[in-house]
């Protein structure tokens, strides 16, 4: 299937009352793991690349791998999304490259670290929406500031410093016209989100319900939504790793979010953990091996297992055949 606009994918997810996992990629094996999981579970999927991933793959490698995926998995609706664009230029270059969706993260200034003013966020997001919608491309914005740092992007902190304000969320969506909205509810990027199983005190699921009530037609996005399963951490540590204990966002909490309008769920850390554990295991158990395929194949399989589990949990499994891809020209007309 040609690359699908994310707006269409999330509108369909709303109709079917499910969430769509958005998985980060940097290389071929990660894309293969996601596409095999999508095929096995018959799922639509969002593949996303951070600024760091685009730099790592020199843009063209990544884009052509995605075209290969679209050709090899014609039955799978797939959106290609820019994760955490720090500036209008990052987003416009992604659109010119062929991405069907971009996130402009105006909650931080262009340095990707300093929390910005509401006025700055509205201005940079509105400019990006105008450029993207004129080309049929979908836009995700962010209101409030997520915690942690990933790929050099993020304000740091626990994620509780600048939670989404529902009134501001309404004003932001009215002023910018974004298709999807990332909300700050206490989650953060990376492997160390919470020091114990999160409760409402640190993971404000009630905020999602509140924002959804006020913005029933805006698709909500949960960032930092890896679950950081203990068994993945244990495999890494069993084979020489040194990860501290930590809690992520339990899958049952994500499912509550989906019941309250969350349509896009970002997952990266869990896949990184699965890949690293599988590679460490081969290195320790078979030190005589030196063909990269000997450890990349198990790494790919380990990531596929995680992605399949998330696709089933988020409810997107079984929905790949529900619709035909809209063209960006059709989306252009829709936005007009
Ligand atoms: Zn994020």
py3Dmol code that shows the C-alpha trace and the ligand (Angstrom):
import py3Dmol

protein = """\
ATOM      1  CA  UNK A   1       0.000   0.000   0.000  1.00  0.00           C
ATOM      2  CA  UNK A   2       1.277   3.506  -0.661  1.00  0.00           C
ATOM      3  CA  UNK A   3       2.098   5.479   2.500  1.00  0.00           C
ATOM      4  CA  UNK A   4      -1.130   6.492   4.238  1.00  0.00           C
ATOM      5  CA  UNK A   5      -1.823   9.943   5.755  1.00  0.00           C
ATOM      6  CA  UNK A   6      -1.829   9.587   9.537  1.00  0.00           C
ATOM      7  CA  UNK A   7      -5.058  11.593   9.817  1.00  0.00           C
ATOM      8  CA  UNK A   8      -6.901   8.923   7.849  1.00  0.00           C
ATOM      9  CA  UNK A   9      -5.365   6.169   9.978  1.00  0.00           C
ATOM     10  CA  UNK A  10      -6.389   7.846  13.244  1.00  0.00           C
ATOM     11  CA  UNK A  11      -9.899   8.656  11.953  1.00  0.00           C
ATOM     12  CA  UNK A  12     -10.288   4.939  11.192  1.00  0.00           C
ATOM     13  CA  UNK A  13      -8.912   4.053  14.639  1.00  0.00           C
ATOM     14  CA  UNK A  14     -11.524   6.333  16.196  1.00  0.00           C
ATOM     15  CA  UNK A  15     -14.271   4.593  14.233  1.00  0.00           C
ATOM     16  CA  UNK A  16     -12.996   1.208  15.410  1.00  0.00           C
ATOM     17  CA  UNK A  17     -12.271   2.455  18.970  1.00  0.00           C
ATOM     18  CA  UNK A  18      -8.657   1.267  19.003  1.00  0.00           C
ATOM     19  CA  UNK A  19      -5.158   2.754  19.272  1.00  0.00           C
ATOM     20  CA  UNK A  20      -2.326   2.567  16.752  1.00  0.00           C
ATOM     21  CA  UNK A  21       1.239   1.925  17.918  1.00  0.00           C
ATOM     22  CA  UNK A  22       3.869   4.319  16.577  1.00  0.00           C
ATOM     23  CA  UNK A  23       7.232   2.603  16.614  1.00  0.00           C
ATOM     24  CA  UNK A  24      10.604   4.311  16.124  1.00  0.00           C
ATOM     25  CA  UNK A  25      13.109   3.073  13.576  1.00  0.00           C
ATOM     26  CA  UNK A  26      16.741   3.704  12.670  1.00  0.00           C
ATOM     27  CA  UNK A  27      17.619   0.766  10.445  1.00  0.00           C
ATOM     28  CA  UNK A  28      16.397  -2.049   8.218  1.00  0.00           C
ATOM     29  CA  UNK A  29      15.966  -4.695  10.918  1.00  0.00           C
ATOM     30  CA  UNK A  30      13.647  -2.494  12.969  1.00  0.00           C
ATOM     31  CA  UNK A  31      11.484  -1.743   9.934  1.00  0.00           C
ATOM     32  CA  UNK A  32      11.368  -5.457   9.089  1.00  0.00           C
ATOM     33  CA  UNK A  33      10.394  -6.348  12.660  1.00  0.00           C
ATOM     34  CA  UNK A  34       7.504  -3.874  12.589  1.00  0.00           C
ATOM     35  CA  UNK A  35       6.255  -4.936   9.155  1.00  0.00           C
ATOM     36  CA  UNK A  36       6.384  -8.647  10.017  1.00  0.00           C
ATOM     37  CA  UNK A  37       4.451  -7.927  13.212  1.00  0.00           C
ATOM     38  CA  UNK A  38       1.900  -5.909  11.226  1.00  0.00           C
ATOM     39  CA  UNK A  39       1.492  -8.748   8.743  1.00  0.00           C
ATOM     40  CA  UNK A  40       1.171 -11.403  11.453  1.00  0.00           C
ATOM     41  CA  UNK A  41      -1.497  -9.396  13.295  1.00  0.00           C
ATOM     42  CA  UNK A  42      -3.086  -7.703  10.235  1.00  0.00           C
ATOM     43  CA  UNK A  43      -2.436  -4.255  11.710  1.00  0.00           C
ATOM     44  CA  UNK A  44      -2.192  -0.745  10.318  1.00  0.00           C
ATOM     45  CA  UNK A  45       0.954   0.878  11.687  1.00  0.00           C
ATOM     46  CA  UNK A  46       2.785   4.170  12.190  1.00  0.00           C
ATOM     47  CA  UNK A  47       6.530   4.053  11.610  1.00  0.00           C
ATOM     48  CA  UNK A  48       8.320   7.085  13.008  1.00  0.00           C
ATOM     49  CA  UNK A  49      11.755   8.603  12.755  1.00  0.00           C
ATOM     50  CA  UNK A  50      13.296  11.098  15.135  1.00  0.00           C
ATOM     51  CA  UNK A  51      15.703  13.781  13.988  1.00  0.00           C
ATOM     52  CA  UNK A  52      18.480  11.522  15.267  1.00  0.00           C
ATOM     53  CA  UNK A  53      17.199   8.610  13.150  1.00  0.00           C
ATOM     54  CA  UNK A  54      17.098  10.771  10.028  1.00  0.00           C
ATOM     55  CA  UNK A  55      20.665  11.888  10.652  1.00  0.00           C
ATOM     56  CA  UNK A  56      21.825   8.323  11.404  1.00  0.00           C
ATOM     57  CA  UNK A  57      20.297   7.004   8.169  1.00  0.00           C
ATOM     58  CA  UNK A  58      21.161  10.069   6.112  1.00  0.00           C
ATOM     59  CA  UNK A  59      17.418  10.486   5.255  1.00  0.00           C
ATOM     60  CA  UNK A  60      17.533   8.676   1.935  1.00  0.00           C
ATOM     61  CA  UNK A  61      18.380   5.252   3.363  1.00  0.00           C
ATOM     62  CA  UNK A  62      15.445   5.499   5.727  1.00  0.00           C
ATOM     63  CA  UNK A  63      13.008   6.788   3.137  1.00  0.00           C
ATOM     64  CA  UNK A  64      13.894   4.109   0.595  1.00  0.00           C
ATOM     65  CA  UNK A  65      13.627   1.378   3.228  1.00  0.00           C
ATOM     66  CA  UNK A  66      10.104   2.635   3.876  1.00  0.00           C
ATOM     67  CA  UNK A  67       9.296   2.513   0.174  1.00  0.00           C
ATOM     68  CA  UNK A  68      10.565  -1.079   0.147  1.00  0.00           C
ATOM     69  CA  UNK A  69       8.280  -1.852   3.076  1.00  0.00           C
ATOM     70  CA  UNK A  70       5.280  -0.353   1.254  1.00  0.00           C
ATOM     71  CA  UNK A  71       6.098  -2.503  -1.791  1.00  0.00           C
ATOM     72  CA  UNK A  72       6.714  -5.727   0.141  1.00  0.00           C
ATOM     73  CA  UNK A  73       3.686  -5.382   2.449  1.00  0.00           C
ATOM     74  CA  UNK A  74       0.982  -4.084   0.101  1.00  0.00           C
ATOM     75  CA  UNK A  75      -1.827  -5.121   2.457  1.00  0.00           C
ATOM     76  CA  UNK A  76      -0.566  -2.994   5.380  1.00  0.00           C
ATOM     77  CA  UNK A  77      -1.607   0.664   5.777  1.00  0.00           C
ATOM     78  CA  UNK A  78       1.550   2.416   6.960  1.00  0.00           C
ATOM     79  CA  UNK A  79       2.131   6.065   7.857  1.00  0.00           C
ATOM     80  CA  UNK A  80       5.613   7.575   7.893  1.00  0.00           C
ATOM     81  CA  UNK A  81       5.837  10.113  10.708  1.00  0.00           C
ATOM     82  CA  UNK A  82       8.448  12.638  11.855  1.00  0.00           C
ATOM     83  CA  UNK A  83       8.801  12.216  15.621  1.00  0.00           C
ATOM     84  CA  UNK A  84       9.438  15.404  17.678  1.00  0.00           C
ATOM     85  CA  UNK A  85      10.238  17.910  14.951  1.00  0.00           C
ATOM     86  CA  UNK A  86      12.049  20.720  16.785  1.00  0.00           C
ATOM     87  CA  UNK A  87      11.426  23.380  14.122  1.00  0.00           C
ATOM     88  CA  UNK A  88       9.392  24.248  11.076  1.00  0.00           C
ATOM     89  CA  UNK A  89      12.424  23.380   8.903  1.00  0.00           C
ATOM     90  CA  UNK A  90      12.700  19.854  10.360  1.00  0.00           C
ATOM     91  CA  UNK A  91       9.039  19.249   9.497  1.00  0.00           C
ATOM     92  CA  UNK A  92       9.077  20.875   6.065  1.00  0.00           C
ATOM     93  CA  UNK A  93      12.160  18.841   5.075  1.00  0.00           C
ATOM     94  CA  UNK A  94      10.413  15.633   6.199  1.00  0.00           C
ATOM     95  CA  UNK A  95       7.371  16.559   4.106  1.00  0.00           C
ATOM     96  CA  UNK A  96       9.542  17.309   1.097  1.00  0.00           C
ATOM     97  CA  UNK A  97      11.220  13.926   1.563  1.00  0.00           C
ATOM     98  CA  UNK A  98       7.836  12.109   1.498  1.00  0.00           C
ATOM     99  CA  UNK A  99       6.692  11.715   5.116  1.00  0.00           C
ATOM    100  CA  UNK A 100       2.883  11.553   5.388  1.00  0.00           C
ATOM    101  CA  UNK A 101       2.801  12.988   8.889  1.00  0.00           C
ATOM    102  CA  UNK A 102       4.908  15.241  11.108  1.00  0.00           C
ATOM    103  CA  UNK A 103       5.046  16.166  14.756  1.00  0.00           C
ATOM    104  CA  UNK A 104       5.983  19.746  15.481  1.00  0.00           C
ATOM    105  CA  UNK A 105       7.020  19.855  19.130  1.00  0.00           C
ATOM    106  CA  UNK A 106       6.609  23.529  19.909  1.00  0.00           C
ATOM    107  CA  UNK A 107       6.394  22.766  23.629  1.00  0.00           C
ATOM    108  CA  UNK A 108      10.159  23.189  23.520  1.00  0.00           C
ATOM    109  CA  UNK A 109      12.178  25.866  21.799  1.00  0.00           C
ATOM    110  CA  UNK A 110      14.193  24.996  18.720  1.00  0.00           C
ATOM    111  CA  UNK A 111      17.093  23.715  20.873  1.00  0.00           C
ATOM    112  CA  UNK A 112      14.787  20.802  21.820  1.00  0.00           C
ATOM    113  CA  UNK A 113      15.467  21.402  25.535  1.00  0.00           C
ATOM    114  CA  UNK A 114      14.032  24.683  26.796  1.00  0.00           C
ATOM    115  CA  UNK A 115      10.294  24.750  27.561  1.00  0.00           C
ATOM    116  CA  UNK A 116       8.736  27.414  25.339  1.00  0.00           C
ATOM    117  CA  UNK A 117       5.941  29.928  25.793  1.00  0.00           C
ATOM    118  CA  UNK A 118       2.371  29.106  24.749  1.00  0.00           C
ATOM    119  CA  UNK A 119       2.549  31.878  22.124  1.00  0.00           C
ATOM    120  CA  UNK A 120       5.702  30.403  20.570  1.00  0.00           C
ATOM    121  CA  UNK A 121       4.118  26.940  20.506  1.00  0.00           C
ATOM    122  CA  UNK A 122       0.969  28.237  18.783  1.00  0.00           C
ATOM    123  CA  UNK A 123       2.954  30.228  16.214  1.00  0.00           C
ATOM    124  CA  UNK A 124       5.377  27.475  15.135  1.00  0.00           C
ATOM    125  CA  UNK A 125       2.639  24.826  15.143  1.00  0.00           C
ATOM    126  CA  UNK A 126       0.252  26.963  13.094  1.00  0.00           C
ATOM    127  CA  UNK A 127       2.956  27.673  10.523  1.00  0.00           C
ATOM    128  CA  UNK A 128       3.708  23.942  10.245  1.00  0.00           C
ATOM    129  CA  UNK A 129       0.012  23.034   9.953  1.00  0.00           C
ATOM    130  CA  UNK A 130      -0.493  25.528   7.119  1.00  0.00           C
ATOM    131  CA  UNK A 131       2.479  24.124   5.194  1.00  0.00           C
ATOM    132  CA  UNK A 132       1.586  20.471   5.871  1.00  0.00           C
ATOM    133  CA  UNK A 133      -2.159  20.643   5.222  1.00  0.00           C
ATOM    134  CA  UNK A 134      -1.566  22.467   1.923  1.00  0.00           C
ATOM    135  CA  UNK A 135       0.281  19.284   0.925  1.00  0.00           C
ATOM    136  CA  UNK A 136      -2.191  16.815   2.466  1.00  0.00           C
ATOM    137  CA  UNK A 137       0.174  15.879   5.300  1.00  0.00           C
ATOM    138  CA  UNK A 138      -1.033  15.321   8.897  1.00  0.00           C
ATOM    139  CA  UNK A 139       0.296  17.194  11.943  1.00  0.00           C
ATOM    140  CA  UNK A 140       0.693  16.276  15.593  1.00  0.00           C
ATOM    141  CA  UNK A 141       1.342  19.036  18.142  1.00  0.00           C
ATOM    142  CA  UNK A 142       2.201  18.929  21.828  1.00  0.00           C
ATOM    143  CA  UNK A 143       0.839  20.899  24.744  1.00  0.00           C
ATOM    144  CA  UNK A 144       2.502  20.634  28.146  1.00  0.00           C
ATOM    145  CA  UNK A 145       6.015  19.199  28.320  1.00  0.00           C
ATOM    146  CA  UNK A 146       6.986  15.538  28.517  1.00  0.00           C
ATOM    147  CA  UNK A 147       9.722  14.394  30.866  1.00  0.00           C
ATOM    148  CA  UNK A 148      13.052  12.738  30.132  1.00  0.00           C
ATOM    149  CA  UNK A 149      15.422  13.069  27.211  1.00  0.00           C
ATOM    150  CA  UNK A 150      15.618  10.833  24.146  1.00  0.00           C
ATOM    151  CA  UNK A 151      17.889  11.211  21.148  1.00  0.00           C
ATOM    152  CA  UNK A 152      19.082  14.499  22.670  1.00  0.00           C
ATOM    153  CA  UNK A 153      15.509  15.855  22.665  1.00  0.00           C
ATOM    154  CA  UNK A 154      13.577  16.670  25.804  1.00  0.00           C
ATOM    155  CA  UNK A 155      13.291  18.953  28.802  1.00  0.00           C
ATOM    156  CA  UNK A 156      14.488  16.303  31.276  1.00  0.00           C
ATOM    157  CA  UNK A 157      12.690  16.028  34.614  1.00  0.00           C
ATOM    158  CA  UNK A 158       9.985  13.636  35.709  1.00  0.00           C
ATOM    159  CA  UNK A 159       7.221  14.788  33.394  1.00  0.00           C
ATOM    160  CA  UNK A 160       5.170  16.311  36.202  1.00  0.00           C
ATOM    161  CA  UNK A 161       6.689  19.807  35.925  1.00  0.00           C
ATOM    162  CA  UNK A 162       4.529  20.992  33.060  1.00  0.00           C
ATOM    163  CA  UNK A 163       1.385  18.886  32.708  1.00  0.00           C
ATOM    164  CA  UNK A 164      -1.164  19.618  29.984  1.00  0.00           C
ATOM    165  CA  UNK A 165      -3.731  22.217  31.003  1.00  0.00           C
ATOM    166  CA  UNK A 166      -7.114  21.245  29.475  1.00  0.00           C
ATOM    167  CA  UNK A 167      -8.167  24.887  28.875  1.00  0.00           C
ATOM    168  CA  UNK A 168      -4.895  25.575  27.090  1.00  0.00           C
ATOM    169  CA  UNK A 169      -5.301  22.373  25.061  1.00  0.00           C
ATOM    170  CA  UNK A 170      -8.642  23.602  23.741  1.00  0.00           C
ATOM    171  CA  UNK A 171      -7.241  27.020  22.836  1.00  0.00           C
ATOM    172  CA  UNK A 172      -4.190  25.398  21.222  1.00  0.00           C
ATOM    173  CA  UNK A 173      -6.245  23.113  18.980  1.00  0.00           C
ATOM    174  CA  UNK A 174      -8.590  25.963  17.986  1.00  0.00           C
ATOM    175  CA  UNK A 175      -5.684  28.232  17.084  1.00  0.00           C
ATOM    176  CA  UNK A 176      -3.511  25.684  15.270  1.00  0.00           C
ATOM    177  CA  UNK A 177      -5.829  23.109  13.643  1.00  0.00           C
ATOM    178  CA  UNK A 178      -3.608  20.115  14.509  1.00  0.00           C
ATOM    179  CA  UNK A 179      -4.868  16.622  13.642  1.00  0.00           C
ATOM    180  CA  UNK A 180      -3.450  14.996  16.756  1.00  0.00           C
ATOM    181  CA  UNK A 181      -2.356  16.264  20.142  1.00  0.00           C
ATOM    182  CA  UNK A 182       0.375  14.870  22.403  1.00  0.00           C
ATOM    183  CA  UNK A 183      -0.511  15.397  26.043  1.00  0.00           C
ATOM    184  CA  UNK A 184       1.823  15.578  29.041  1.00  0.00           C
ATOM    185  CA  UNK A 185       0.323  13.400  31.776  1.00  0.00           C
ATOM    186  CA  UNK A 186       3.456  12.469  33.721  1.00  0.00           C
ATOM    187  CA  UNK A 187       5.125  10.144  31.224  1.00  0.00           C
ATOM    188  CA  UNK A 188       8.713  10.616  30.137  1.00  0.00           C
ATOM    189  CA  UNK A 189      11.015   9.264  27.460  1.00  0.00           C
ATOM    190  CA  UNK A 190      13.576   6.542  28.147  1.00  0.00           C
ATOM    191  CA  UNK A 191      13.868   3.472  30.380  1.00  0.00           C
ATOM    192  CA  UNK A 192      13.500   5.217  33.774  1.00  0.00           C
ATOM    193  CA  UNK A 193       9.992   6.600  33.901  1.00  0.00           C
ATOM    194  CA  UNK A 194       8.753   5.689  37.382  1.00  0.00           C
ATOM    195  CA  UNK A 195      10.410   4.266  40.512  1.00  0.00           C
ATOM    196  CA  UNK A 196       7.394   2.050  41.323  1.00  0.00           C
ATOM    197  CA  UNK A 197       4.216   0.906  39.629  1.00  0.00           C
ATOM    198  CA  UNK A 198       2.627   4.228  38.614  1.00  0.00           C
ATOM    199  CA  UNK A 199      -0.588   5.414  40.234  1.00  0.00           C
ATOM    200  CA  UNK A 200      -2.703   8.481  39.428  1.00  0.00           C
ATOM    201  CA  UNK A 201      -0.310  10.499  41.611  1.00  0.00           C
ATOM    202  CA  UNK A 202       2.420  10.332  38.954  1.00  0.00           C
ATOM    203  CA  UNK A 203       0.535   9.104  35.867  1.00  0.00           C
ATOM    204  CA  UNK A 204      -2.437  11.441  35.382  1.00  0.00           C
ATOM    205  CA  UNK A 205      -4.781   9.280  33.350  1.00  0.00           C
ATOM    206  CA  UNK A 206      -7.681  11.482  34.512  1.00  0.00           C
ATOM    207  CA  UNK A 207      -6.137  14.341  32.491  1.00  0.00           C
ATOM    208  CA  UNK A 208      -6.606  12.327  29.294  1.00  0.00           C
ATOM    209  CA  UNK A 209     -10.269  11.816  30.094  1.00  0.00           C
ATOM    210  CA  UNK A 210     -10.629  15.535  30.836  1.00  0.00           C
ATOM    211  CA  UNK A 211      -8.933  16.683  27.612  1.00  0.00           C
ATOM    212  CA  UNK A 212     -10.908  14.153  25.576  1.00  0.00           C
ATOM    213  CA  UNK A 213     -14.181  15.426  27.046  1.00  0.00           C
ATOM    214  CA  UNK A 214     -13.247  18.964  25.969  1.00  0.00           C
ATOM    215  CA  UNK A 215     -11.794  17.939  22.572  1.00  0.00           C
ATOM    216  CA  UNK A 216     -13.828  14.919  21.469  1.00  0.00           C
ATOM    217  CA  UNK A 217     -12.750  15.158  17.801  1.00  0.00           C
ATOM    218  CA  UNK A 218      -8.991  15.612  18.368  1.00  0.00           C
ATOM    219  CA  UNK A 219      -6.927  12.429  18.326  1.00  0.00           C
ATOM    220  CA  UNK A 220      -4.801  12.206  21.480  1.00  0.00           C
ATOM    221  CA  UNK A 221      -1.252  10.846  21.561  1.00  0.00           C
ATOM    222  CA  UNK A 222       0.557   9.162  24.447  1.00  0.00           C
ATOM    223  CA  UNK A 223       4.333   9.583  24.357  1.00  0.00           C
ATOM    224  CA  UNK A 224       6.845   7.714  26.470  1.00  0.00           C
ATOM    225  CA  UNK A 225       4.483   4.740  26.509  1.00  0.00           C
ATOM    226  CA  UNK A 226       6.903   1.877  26.761  1.00  0.00           C
ATOM    227  CA  UNK A 227       5.997  -0.531  29.525  1.00  0.00           C
ATOM    228  CA  UNK A 228       9.649  -1.396  30.326  1.00  0.00           C
ATOM    229  CA  UNK A 229       8.826  -5.063  31.053  1.00  0.00           C
ATOM    230  CA  UNK A 230      10.890  -6.562  33.842  1.00  0.00           C
ATOM    231  CA  UNK A 231      11.643  -9.686  31.788  1.00  0.00           C
ATOM    232  CA  UNK A 232      13.331  -7.641  29.031  1.00  0.00           C
ATOM    233  CA  UNK A 233      15.463  -5.810  31.577  1.00  0.00           C
ATOM    234  CA  UNK A 234      16.384  -9.101  33.227  1.00  0.00           C
ATOM    235  CA  UNK A 235      17.614 -10.642  29.962  1.00  0.00           C
ATOM    236  CA  UNK A 236      19.923  -7.661  29.448  1.00  0.00           C
ATOM    237  CA  UNK A 237      21.265  -7.844  32.997  1.00  0.00           C
ATOM    238  CA  UNK A 238      21.591 -11.644  32.910  1.00  0.00           C
ATOM    239  CA  UNK A 239      23.955 -11.300  29.962  1.00  0.00           C
ATOM    240  CA  UNK A 240      26.211  -8.599  31.343  1.00  0.00           C
ATOM    241  CA  UNK A 241      24.040  -5.485  31.176  1.00  0.00           C
ATOM    242  CA  UNK A 242      23.585  -3.016  34.018  1.00  0.00           C
ATOM    243  CA  UNK A 243      20.081  -1.564  33.925  1.00  0.00           C
ATOM    244  CA  UNK A 244      18.569  -0.213  37.117  1.00  0.00           C
ATOM    245  CA  UNK A 245      15.052  -1.351  38.093  1.00  0.00           C
ATOM    246  CA  UNK A 246      12.314   0.929  36.725  1.00  0.00           C
ATOM    247  CA  UNK A 247       8.656   1.054  35.828  1.00  0.00           C
ATOM    248  CA  UNK A 248       7.126   2.117  32.543  1.00  0.00           C
ATOM    249  CA  UNK A 249       3.505   2.724  31.594  1.00  0.00           C
ATOM    250  CA  UNK A 250       1.563  -0.511  32.181  1.00  0.00           C
ATOM    251  CA  UNK A 251      -0.306  -1.730  29.100  1.00  0.00           C
ATOM    252  CA  UNK A 252      -3.604  -1.662  31.052  1.00  0.00           C
ATOM    253  CA  UNK A 253      -3.131   2.099  31.629  1.00  0.00           C
ATOM    254  CA  UNK A 254      -2.592   2.618  27.894  1.00  0.00           C
ATOM    255  CA  UNK A 255      -5.810   0.724  27.242  1.00  0.00           C
ATOM    256  CA  UNK A 256      -7.616   3.098  29.595  1.00  0.00           C
ATOM    257  CA  UNK A 257      -6.184   5.974  27.563  1.00  0.00           C
ATOM    258  CA  UNK A 258      -7.445   4.388  24.345  1.00  0.00           C
ATOM    259  CA  UNK A 259     -10.918   4.232  25.895  1.00  0.00           C
ATOM    260  CA  UNK A 260     -10.620   8.042  26.339  1.00  0.00           C
ATOM    261  CA  UNK A 261      -9.555   9.127  22.858  1.00  0.00           C
ATOM    262  CA  UNK A 262      -5.888   8.106  22.653  1.00  0.00           C
ATOM    263  CA  UNK A 263      -5.345   6.966  19.058  1.00  0.00           C
ATOM    264  CA  UNK A 264      -1.536   7.018  18.711  1.00  0.00           C
ATOM    265  CA  UNK A 265       0.748   5.317  21.221  1.00  0.00           C
ATOM    266  CA  UNK A 266       4.500   5.909  20.964  1.00  0.00           C
ATOM    267  CA  UNK A 267       6.741   2.973  21.841  1.00  0.00           C
ATOM    268  CA  UNK A 268      10.519   2.910  21.432  1.00  0.00           C
ATOM    269  CA  UNK A 269      12.297   1.869  24.645  1.00  0.00           C
ATOM    270  CA  UNK A 270      10.684  -1.602  24.827  1.00  0.00           C
ATOM    271  CA  UNK A 271      11.967  -2.402  21.335  1.00  0.00           C
ATOM    272  CA  UNK A 272      15.447  -1.136  22.181  1.00  0.00           C
ATOM    273  CA  UNK A 273      15.476  -3.363  25.276  1.00  0.00           C
ATOM    274  CA  UNK A 274      14.333  -6.425  23.289  1.00  0.00           C
ATOM    275  CA  UNK A 275      17.014  -5.909  20.632  1.00  0.00           C
ATOM    276  CA  UNK A 276      19.810  -5.362  23.131  1.00  0.00           C
ATOM    277  CA  UNK A 277      18.867  -8.376  25.253  1.00  0.00           C
ATOM    278  CA  UNK A 278      18.793 -10.679  22.230  1.00  0.00           C
ATOM    279  CA  UNK A 279      22.191  -9.491  21.000  1.00  0.00           C
ATOM    280  CA  UNK A 280      23.804  -9.762  24.447  1.00  0.00           C
ATOM    281  CA  UNK A 281      22.479 -13.321  24.776  1.00  0.00           C
ATOM    282  CA  UNK A 282      24.159 -14.426  21.534  1.00  0.00           C
ATOM    283  CA  UNK A 283      27.424 -12.715  22.468  1.00  0.00           C
ATOM    284  CA  UNK A 284      27.549 -14.461  25.849  1.00  0.00           C
ATOM    285  CA  UNK A 285      26.250 -17.886  24.798  1.00  0.00           C
ATOM    286  CA  UNK A 286      28.082 -18.161  21.451  1.00  0.00           C
ATOM    287  CA  UNK A 287      31.267 -16.101  21.727  1.00  0.00           C
ATOM    288  CA  UNK A 288      32.682 -17.896  18.679  1.00  0.00           C
ATOM    289  CA  UNK A 289      30.112 -16.257  16.357  1.00  0.00           C
ATOM    290  CA  UNK A 290      30.992 -13.200  14.294  1.00  0.00           C
ATOM    291  CA  UNK A 291      28.439 -13.015  11.445  1.00  0.00           C
ATOM    292  CA  UNK A 292      26.195  -9.993  12.205  1.00  0.00           C
ATOM    293  CA  UNK A 293      23.189 -12.016  11.046  1.00  0.00           C
ATOM    294  CA  UNK A 294      23.769 -14.447  13.923  1.00  0.00           C
ATOM    295  CA  UNK A 295      22.733 -11.743  16.391  1.00  0.00           C
ATOM    296  CA  UNK A 296      20.645  -9.416  14.213  1.00  0.00           C
ATOM    297  CA  UNK A 297      18.147 -12.166  13.352  1.00  0.00           C
ATOM    298  CA  UNK A 298      17.336 -12.945  16.995  1.00  0.00           C
ATOM    299  CA  UNK A 299      17.276  -9.201  17.698  1.00  0.00           C
ATOM    300  CA  UNK A 300      14.750  -8.663  14.929  1.00  0.00           C
ATOM    301  CA  UNK A 301      12.609 -11.568  16.174  1.00  0.00           C
ATOM    302  CA  UNK A 302      12.689 -10.217  19.747  1.00  0.00           C
ATOM    303  CA  UNK A 303      11.515  -6.793  18.594  1.00  0.00           C
ATOM    304  CA  UNK A 304       8.784  -8.352  16.436  1.00  0.00           C
ATOM    305  CA  UNK A 305       7.443 -10.203  19.477  1.00  0.00           C
ATOM    306  CA  UNK A 306       7.171  -6.937  21.442  1.00  0.00           C
ATOM    307  CA  UNK A 307       5.507  -5.095  18.559  1.00  0.00           C
ATOM    308  CA  UNK A 308       2.993  -7.910  18.013  1.00  0.00           C
ATOM    309  CA  UNK A 309       2.084  -7.902  21.698  1.00  0.00           C
ATOM    310  CA  UNK A 310       1.495  -4.126  21.601  1.00  0.00           C
ATOM    311  CA  UNK A 311      -0.558  -4.340  18.391  1.00  0.00           C
ATOM    312  CA  UNK A 312      -2.818  -6.897  20.022  1.00  0.00           C
ATOM    313  CA  UNK A 313      -3.084  -4.891  23.247  1.00  0.00           C
ATOM    314  CA  UNK A 314      -3.830  -1.568  21.515  1.00  0.00           C
ATOM    315  CA  UNK A 315      -6.606  -3.172  19.449  1.00  0.00           C
ATOM    316  CA  UNK A 316      -5.206  -2.313  16.003  1.00  0.00           C
ATOM    317  CA  UNK A 317      -4.763  -6.024  15.155  1.00  0.00           C
ATOM    318  CA  UNK A 318      -7.196  -7.199  12.487  1.00  0.00           C
ATOM    319  CA  UNK A 319      -7.836  -3.703  11.073  1.00  0.00           C
ATOM    320  CA  UNK A 320      -5.323  -3.605   8.194  1.00  0.00           C
ATOM    321  CA  UNK A 321      -7.959  -4.449   5.610  1.00  0.00           C
ATOM    322  CA  UNK A 322     -10.577  -1.917   6.717  1.00  0.00           C
ATOM    323  CA  UNK A 323      -9.697   0.820   4.211  1.00  0.00           C
ATOM    324  CA  UNK A 324      -7.844   1.924   1.096  1.00  0.00           C
ATOM    325  CA  UNK A 325      -5.130   4.571   1.389  1.00  0.00           C
ATOM    326  CA  UNK A 326      -6.231   8.140   0.684  1.00  0.00           C
ATOM    327  CA  UNK A 327      -3.862  10.115  -1.501  1.00  0.00           C
ATOM    328  CA  UNK A 328      -2.273  13.327  -0.263  1.00  0.00           C
ATOM    329  CA  UNK A 329      -4.284  15.119  -2.981  1.00  0.00           C
ATOM    330  CA  UNK A 330      -7.505  13.787  -1.456  1.00  0.00           C
ATOM    331  CA  UNK A 331      -6.309  14.973   1.951  1.00  0.00           C
ATOM    332  CA  UNK A 332      -5.519  18.404   0.510  1.00  0.00           C
ATOM    333  CA  UNK A 333      -9.132  18.672  -0.620  1.00  0.00           C
ATOM    334  CA  UNK A 334     -10.297  17.457   2.817  1.00  0.00           C
ATOM    335  CA  UNK A 335      -8.352  20.200   4.605  1.00  0.00           C
ATOM    336  CA  UNK A 336      -9.713  22.896   2.273  1.00  0.00           C
TER     337      UNK A 336
END
"""
ligand_1 = """\
1
ZN
Zn 7.915 11.555 22.387
"""
view = py3Dmol.view(width=600, height=400)
view.addModel(protein, "pdb")
view.setStyle({"model": 0}, {"cartoon": {"style": "trace"}})
view.addModel(ligand_1, "xyz")
view.setStyle({"model": 1}, {"stick": {}})
view.zoomTo()
view.show()
